[in-house]
Amino acid sequence: MTKRSWGYLILVLIIVVAAAAWWAYRNSSTSAALIRTTARGLETTLRDQPTCVNVNTSKEGWFIGDAKVKYERCRKCTAECQNDGTRSAGWYNSCDGSLIVYANCTVPIVPSVDRPYCRADGSGEDGWYLRQRLVLNASCKNCSVDCLNVGTPDEGWYDGCNGSLIFATTCGGAQ
């Protein structure tokens, strides 16, 4: 083999290794994001039910506490624990059945009795909040919040002014 042939062989090898590294990086980004999230302490809260927040904004999606799990449209959807005892156990979107996050989620979830509240201070982030997080970007000044449709798939907190859903959850029995 000539020096020129060795040079071409080494160049091809470098390109193949670089392409493989790029492919591995691109296809492991979801796992890497979950590992980073886990490093921030989420591994102890994956049993917590993801919540759809930031509805009607570009950051609408599923969150556990302050940690983003997945950006997607999720208004009127809830996270459901499915596939108990299998490798596919996790939280799934009630609207389309898509996976939100793999998790051992079989621990019973305490129904949310936290009442959303309106923040209308003109800050540009006016809307309905739950636990200091924007749940729905909407005009809500002087509106009440009501738990409606108890015991049905549409159960949740509703805007008393226009009747629109603020947050789908089990709220029956809330004070």
N, C-alpha and C positions, 0 to 999 in steps of 0.2 A: 504494500500500500504506500502511496506517495504521501509526501507532507501535505500536499493540497487536499487529498482525500481525507486525511486525518482532520484537517481543519474544517472541512464540510461536515464530517461526522460529529465533531465537537459542537459546531454551531447548531446542528439539528438537535442534538441532545439537550443543549441549553434551552432551545425553543420549546421542546417537549416538556421539560421540567417546569419551565415558567408557565406554560399553558395549564399543566396539571395543578400547579400551585394556585393559579388564578381560579380554576374551576372549583377546587376544594374550598377556597375562600368564599366564592359566590354562593355555593350550595350549603355552606355551614353557617351562614349569617343568622338564620333563625335560631339554631342551636346555640351559637355564640351569644346572641342576645339573651336567651334564656339563662345561660350560664352567668352572664354579667348580672342579670336580674337576680339570680339565685345568690350571687356573691353579695348583693345588697341586702340579703336577709329574707327574700321572698320564699325560700324553701320551707319556712315554717308556716307560711300563710297560704300555700297553694290549696289548702282545704277550704279557705275562704272563697265565697262565691264571687266571681268577677261581676262588676257592675258596669252597665252601659252609661257613660257620662259624656259630657260635651256635645249633647245632641244638637243638631243643626249647625255645627261648626266644622271646620276642616280637621279638627282633632277628635272627632267623634270615634268612640271605640270602647273597648273593654279594659277596665282597670281593677287592680286589687290594691286598695289603699291608694297611695300616690304612684304606684308602679304601673306603667303601661304594659298591658299584656298583648293587645292586638288592636290596630286601627281598622275599623270597618263600620258601615252603617248598621246600627243596632236598635234604633228607636222601636219601642213596643216589643222588644225581645227580652228574654231573660236567659241567664246561664243555667243549664240543667246538667246535673251529674248523671252521666250515662256510662254503660259498659262496665259496671262494677265487677271487680275481680279479674279483669282481663288486662292485656297490655295496652288496650285502647281506652282505659278508664280516663275520664277527664270531664272538663266542662264543655258543653256543646250549646250552640246557638239554638234557642227554641223556635226561631222563625224559619231557618233553612237547614238545621241539623249539622252545620259545619263545626269543626273543632275550633274551640277558642284556645284551650291549653290542656295538655295532658296533666293529670293530677290524680292523686289518691283522694277523692272527694267524697267518700262514703260517710263521713261524719255528718250527722244531721245538722242542717243549717237552721239557725234561729231566725224566724221571720223578721224582716226589717220593720221595726216600728218607729224608726227615726222619721220625723216629719220634715219634708223639704221646706225651705224657707226662701222668701223672695229677697233679693238684694237689688235695689233700684236706686243706686247712688250716682248714676251718670258717669261711671268710671269706664264705660265701654264694655264691661263684662256683666251687664245687668242680666238677671235671669233667676232661675230656680237653683238653689244650692242644697246639697246634702253633705253633711260632715265637711264643710268648708270647700267642697268641690263643686264646680259648675256642672249641673246635670242637664239643664235645658236652657239654651240661650233664647230668651223670650221676654216680652214686655209683661211684667207681673205686678206693677205698682198697685197697691190697694186690693189685691186679689187674695182670696182664701185658698187653702189647700184642703182637698177632701179625699178620703179613702172611699173609692167606689168599686162596684162590680165584685164585691167580696165573694170568694168561692168560685170564681170563673177564671178563664184564661186571661181576661182583660183586667183583673184586679190590679189596683195600683193607686198612686197619688195623682189626682187630677186638679187642674187649674179651675178655681171657683168662678173665674170671670168668663172664660170661653169654653170650658169643659174639655180641654185637650189634655192628653196624658202627659204627665211630667215624668213619672218614673214607674215602671212596671215592677211590682213586688208584692209579696204577701203582707198586707197592712191591716187586715181585719183584726179588730180588737185593740187597735191603737187608740190611745187617749187623745 
